[in-house]
Amino acid sequence: MSLQFLKQLNGNNKGHFDTLLNTMDESINPKIAWYPSSGDDFRNLIFLNEKYCSEHIKNINHWEQPDIFIYTDYYTPFFDRLFPDESTENFVRPLSAMDALFSEYADIGGWELYSDKRTSVRVKRFEYLPSMDARVDPQLVQFTDISKDPKKVAYMLLEVWSKTYGTFDVNLIYANVENEYFADQLIQSGAEVSHITHVRYGAGFGFAKATGTYLKNILSKLKTKYFISDPHLEMNEGDSAAVRLYPTLRKHRHKESILEPIHKVSGYSWSRHGDVSFFSVNNN
């Protein structure tokens, strides 16, 4: 059902994301890596990459690299800063037949989302997917008056360069939606999410009220295999509100996820909000 969920996000679009979906085997679930409250942090593109994990995680037979990343963050100013109109207009404007053909073979007109001496993340292709009429609840977030319009969703092909691990491409969807709303959509659609990243979630840095502890409740529902998290997983009123507003986020009565630590990234290298641990998830 994961592929079906991605097709729902694509809607009737006939762009680059549709082309990608058509290459996927209907009988195999694509491996989805979800990063709720991602903001402008792209570090997990490297830390979840096969080259990094094969070097640093020794006690698993084979690291399962994500096929596609999904970032969610309801805070519209983050989205608008990352994807300003002056950068996206060359991608979303109607193209002539010649320009459309040329764009298939020449990744031009992109822009950098992040760059320093060791890492860069550059947009090679970009397109808007259908907007989501996503709920924003004052019990879950600080600012509910940013915009009442449907929330933007974008697909992009990114070129990631690392001084240590070289250059590689990543398919990413960024949805400007509330995390809890999106979690509910994932569960109701029957999607599987192989990797979940929980770093500086909401109350830890941004403008959401939950800590994201409810994510542990839904690991079995999403058939998650890897949970990547900082140590801030204390249940608070925001998490209680999340499971109250979205009953799908409640813990499964008959299943419990066992987390086995397999790797740790220092907080200095990632979040500066505590060390980030990689867990292998056993969904009993």
C-alpha positions in Angstrom: 0.0 0.0 0.0 3.0 2.3 0.2 3.1 2.8 -3.5 -0.6 3.5 -3.5 -0.1 6.2 -0.9 2.6 7.8 -3.0 0.3 7.7 -6.0 -2.4 9.4 -3.9 0.1 12.2 -3.2 0.9 12.5 -6.9 -2.8 12.7 -7.9 -3.2 13.3 -11.6 0.2 14.9 -12.1 2.2 13.8 -15.1 5.6 15.1 -14.1 8.9 13.7 -12.8 7.3 12.1 -9.7 4.8 10.2 -11.9 7.7 9.0 -14.0 9.5 7.7 -10.9 6.4 5.9 -9.6 6.0 4.2 -13.0 9.4 2.6 -12.5 8.5 1.0 -9.2 7.4 -2.6 -9.0 3.8 -2.9 -8.0 4.5 -6.0 -5.9 7.3 -4.4 -3.8 6.7 -1.7 -1.2 9.1 1.2 -1.7 11.1 1.9 1.4 9.9 5.3 2.7 11.9 7.3 5.2 9.7 9.8 7.1 11.2 12.8 9.0 8.4 14.6 10.9 9.3 18.2 12.1 12.2 18.2 9.6 12.4 22.0 9.2 15.5 22.7 7.2 17.6 19.8 8.5 18.8 17.5 5.7 21.3 15.5 7.7 19.4 12.3 7.6 20.0 12.1 3.8 23.6 11.3 4.6 23.2 9.4 7.9 20.7 7.1 6.3 22.7 6.6 3.2 24.1 3.1 2.5 27.7 4.3 2.3 27.6 5.8 5.7 25.6 3.0 7.4 27.7 0.2 5.9 30.8 1.9 7.4 29.4 2.6 10.8 26.8 -0.1 11.5 28.5 -3.4 11.8 25.9 -5.6 13.6 23.4 -5.8 10.8 23.7 -7.9 7.7 22.5 -5.3 5.2 21.4 -1.7 5.7 18.1 -1.0 3.8 18.6 2.3 2.2 15.3 4.4 1.7 13.9 4.7 -1.8 12.3 8.0 -1.0 12.3 10.5 1.8 9.3 12.3 3.1 9.7 15.5 5.2 6.8 17.1 7.0 6.7 20.4 8.8 3.6 22.5 9.3 5.5 25.8 9.8 5.0 27.6 6.4 7.8 30.1 6.8 10.3 27.1 6.7 8.7 25.9 3.5 8.6 29.3 1.9 12.3 30.0 2.8 13.4 26.6 1.4 11.4 26.9 -1.8 11.0 30.6 -2.7 9.1 31.5 -5.8 12.1 33.0 -7.5 13.8 29.6 -7.3 10.9 27.4 -8.1 9.4 29.4 -11.0 11.7 27.9 -13.6 10.6 24.5 -12.6 6.8 25.0 -12.3 6.1 27.3 -15.3 4.8 25.7 -18.4 7.6 24.5 -20.7 7.8 24.4 -24.5 8.2 21.0 -26.0 11.9 21.7 -26.6 12.4 23.0 -23.1 10.6 20.0 -21.6 12.8 17.6 -23.6 15.9 19.4 -22.7 15.0 19.4 -19.0 15.0 15.6 -19.0 18.6 15.5 -19.9 20.1 18.6 -18.3 19.5 19.3 -14.6 19.7 23.1 -14.9 18.3 25.9 -12.9 18.5 24.3 -9.5 19.5 25.9 -6.2 21.2 24.9 -3.0 19.2 24.1 0.0 22.3 23.8 2.1 26.0 24.2 1.6 29.2 24.2 3.7 32.7 22.9 3.2 31.7 19.3 3.9 28.2 18.9 2.5 25.8 20.4 0.0 22.2 19.7 -1.0 21.1 21.0 -4.4 17.7 20.8 -6.1 18.0 19.3 -9.5 14.3 18.8 -10.3 11.2 20.3 -8.5 7.5 20.1 -9.0 4.4 20.8 -6.9 2.1 17.9 -6.1 -1.6 18.5 -5.3 -2.0 20.5 -2.1 -3.4 18.9 1.0 -6.4 20.3 2.8 -4.6 19.4 6.1 -5.9 20.1 9.5 -3.9 22.4 11.8 -5.0 22.1 15.5 -4.2 24.6 18.2 -3.8 21.7 20.7 -0.8 20.5 18.7 1.0 23.6 17.3 1.8 27.1 18.4 0.8 29.0 15.3 -2.5 28.2 13.6 -2.9 31.6 11.8 0.0 31.2 9.3 -2.3 30.3 6.5 -5.8 28.9 6.0 -5.0 27.8 2.5 -4.5 24.2 1.5 -0.9 23.1 2.4 1.7 22.8 -0.3 3.4 19.5 -1.2 6.5 19.3 -3.4 8.5 16.5 -5.0 12.2 17.1 -5.8 15.2 15.3 -7.0 18.2 16.3 -4.8 21.9 16.0 -5.5 23.7 15.5 -2.2 27.5 16.0 -2.0 29.5 14.8 0.9 33.3 15.3 1.3 33.4 11.8 2.8 30.8 9.8 0.9 30.7 11.5 -2.6 27.8 12.5 -4.6 24.4 10.8 -4.9 20.8 11.6 -5.8 17.8 11.5 -3.4 14.1 11.5 -4.1 12.3 13.6 -1.6 8.7 14.8 -0.9 8.3 17.9 1.4 4.8 18.4 2.8 4.0 21.6 4.6 1.5 19.8 6.9 1.1 19.0 10.6 3.0 15.8 11.6 0.1 14.2 13.5 -2.3 14.8 10.6 0.2 13.1 8.2 0.8 10.2 10.5 -3.0 9.6 10.6 -3.1 9.7 6.8 -0.2 7.1 6.6 -1.9 4.7 8.9 -5.4 5.0 7.3 -3.9 4.4 3.9 -2.1 1.2 5.1 1.3 2.6 4.1 4.5 1.2 5.4 7.3 3.5 6.6 10.6 1.7 6.8 12.5 4.5 8.5 11.4 7.2 10.9 13.6 10.0 12.1 12.7 11.8 15.3 15.2 14.6 15.9 14.4 18.0 17.5 10.7 17.2 17.1 8.3 20.1 17.8 8.7 20.9 21.5 12.4 20.2 21.2 13.1 23.1 18.8 10.2 24.2 16.5 6.7 25.3 17.1 4.7 22.1 17.8 3.6 21.2 21.3 4.2 17.4 21.3 7.6 15.8 21.7 6.7 13.1 19.2 6.6 10.3 21.8 3.4 9.0 20.1 5.6 7.8 17.2 6.6 4.8 19.3 3.0 3.8 19.4 2.7 3.5 15.7 5.9 1.8 14.7 4.1 -1.6 14.4 1.2 0.0 12.5 3.6 1.4 9.9 5.8 -1.7 10.0 8.8 0.4 10.7 12.2 -1.3 10.6 14.5 1.5 11.8 13.7 4.3 14.3 16.3 7.1 14.5 15.8 9.3 17.5 17.3 11.8 19.9 16.7 11.1 23.6 13.8 13.5 24.0 10.8 11.1 24.1 9.0 12.2 27.2 5.2 12.1 26.9 3.7 15.5 27.3 0.3 17.2 26.9 0.9 17.7 23.2 1.4 13.9 22.7 -1.7 13.2 24.8 -3.7 15.6 22.6 -2.3 13.9 19.5 -3.7 10.5 20.5 -6.9 12.0 21.6 -7.5 13.9 18.3 -6.2 11.0 16.1 -7.1 7.7 17.7 -5.0 5.9 15.0 -2.0 7.2 16.9 -2.8 5.2 20.0 -0.7 2.2 21.0 -1.7 -1.1 19.5 -3.2 -3.2 22.2 -1.7 -6.5 21.1 1.6 -5.5 19.6 4.7 -3.9 21.1 7.7 -2.7 19.3 11.1 -3.7 20.7 13.9 -1.2 20.0 17.4 -2.6 19.6 20.2 0.0 19.5 22.6 -0.4 16.6 24.4 2.9 16.2 24.8 6.3 17.7 25.6 9.7 16.2 26.9 12.4 18.6 24.6 15.3 19.2 27.4 17.6 18.1 27.4 16.0 14.6 23.7 16.2 14.2 21.2 18.0 16.4 23.1 19.5 19.3 20.1 18.3 21.2 21.5 15.0 22.5 23.0 12.0 20.8 20.9 10.5 18.0 20.4 6.7 18.3 19.6 4.3 15.5 17.3 1.4 16.6 16.4 -1.7 14.7 12.7 -2.3 15.4 11.2 -5.7 16.1 7.4 -5.4 15.8 6.0 -8.3 17.8 
